[in-house]
Amino acid sequence: MEPRSNIVERVVADDADGLLARWQELVAASGAAGPGRIRDGEMQKQCQAFLTALIEGVRSGASTVSEPAFAPARAVLDDLSKASAASGFGPRETATFVFSIKQPLFERIRSKAGDDAAQTAAACWQLTELIDQFGLYMVDVHQRIREEVVRRQREEIAELSTPVVKLWDGILALPLIGTLDSSRTQVVMENLLQAIVDQNAELAIIDITGVPTVDTLVAQHLLKTIAAARLMGADCIISGIRPQIAQTMVHLGVELDVVSKATLADALAQAFARTGRTVTRRPALSR
Amino acid sequence: MDHIPILKLGRALLVSIQADVHDRLAKSLEDDLARRIVETQARGVMIDISGLEIVDSFMGRMLDNIARVARLLGAATVVVGMRPAVAITLVELGLSLNGVRTALNIERGMRLIGTVVSDGSGDEGGAGLETIDEPDLG
């Protein structure tokens, strides 16, 4: 039996152009480069780049993907995975790119090793191992990129859903939408306190119309926010408690020891009263 | 620094804490403040902590203690100028300084003390700033 690098190297490196052509054909046929997907020309170039890098790596005797000799090959796959994840492909389409090189490689093993069954089996095993590693590597990269996207979107949602609105001189409103967990409470708190400083506010209305449920944990988060605002010298009013939520809170024994109103309008009226303002109605101006 | 200056503004006392306070300094501040409240018949104590970037549980307890002592001596305490990060830390530590009034800045604090003083004493509206030029207080 030939040493590992020899047979693998011969299979991969001899007549690289022929191998490349056959592989590109298969990649195109597998649909990874179909209409609306990665462009044909682009795919051909990627195939070529990966094959060149693969040959280099095999020649240097490396046997696992993580070895430095395969760094260029990994770089090609990184780029490809990024492009594929960005255009919304799943891990299957992404990894098919690498796996489709197996067929032409095995065809070559058959022609090179001839009738020597032991050698064929050995070469098959070595190549399968290597190519599988590359495939898994691509899936890993793909997964990482998707997770990154999810993480970024979560941050964006958190920022979007915690605005602090100035209602009047010194009166802020904080319309909360969605469930309050501890990380969001932190963001809400920071935004509110910064706004209190910036706007010189003395009253903040926390509107929980958009909060689906108020359990003991959410109540605790609300109370924390209120306590922090109080330390900065601003009072809080809670508004927008829906009837069912009020009932649930009473059943659960959740105590919100603050002024609360049913609607934002009531809370604003209360805020006006506390800051010594009155609202009067006059005949409407004609337009 | 072995003393924190206590300034008198009418019937209120103003303490500005600019640096980290260690045990001895806190003790001397509590002593001085209690003495000064009695001496000046102050009705309000304002503690400005806008210079503090870090407030630990020790500082929180000190503020609480001062407020209690002041209340026993008939003066209301207002903590002013707390930074957002400090407020969050205190809440996370579970110290919400319930016995202490708070205000965003000194101006608001003075106004608050003014209302507290006039509410609490009932005498000729001794609102903090206005009492500065009353001769009997000098």
Interface residues (C-beta under 8 A of the other chain):
Chain A: Q186 M189 E190 L193 Q194 I196 V197 N200 A201 E202 K224 A227 A228 A229 R230 L231 M232 G233 A234
Chain B: V79 V80 M82 R83 P84 V86 A87 I88 L90 V91 E92 S96 L97 T102 A103 L104 N105 R108 G109
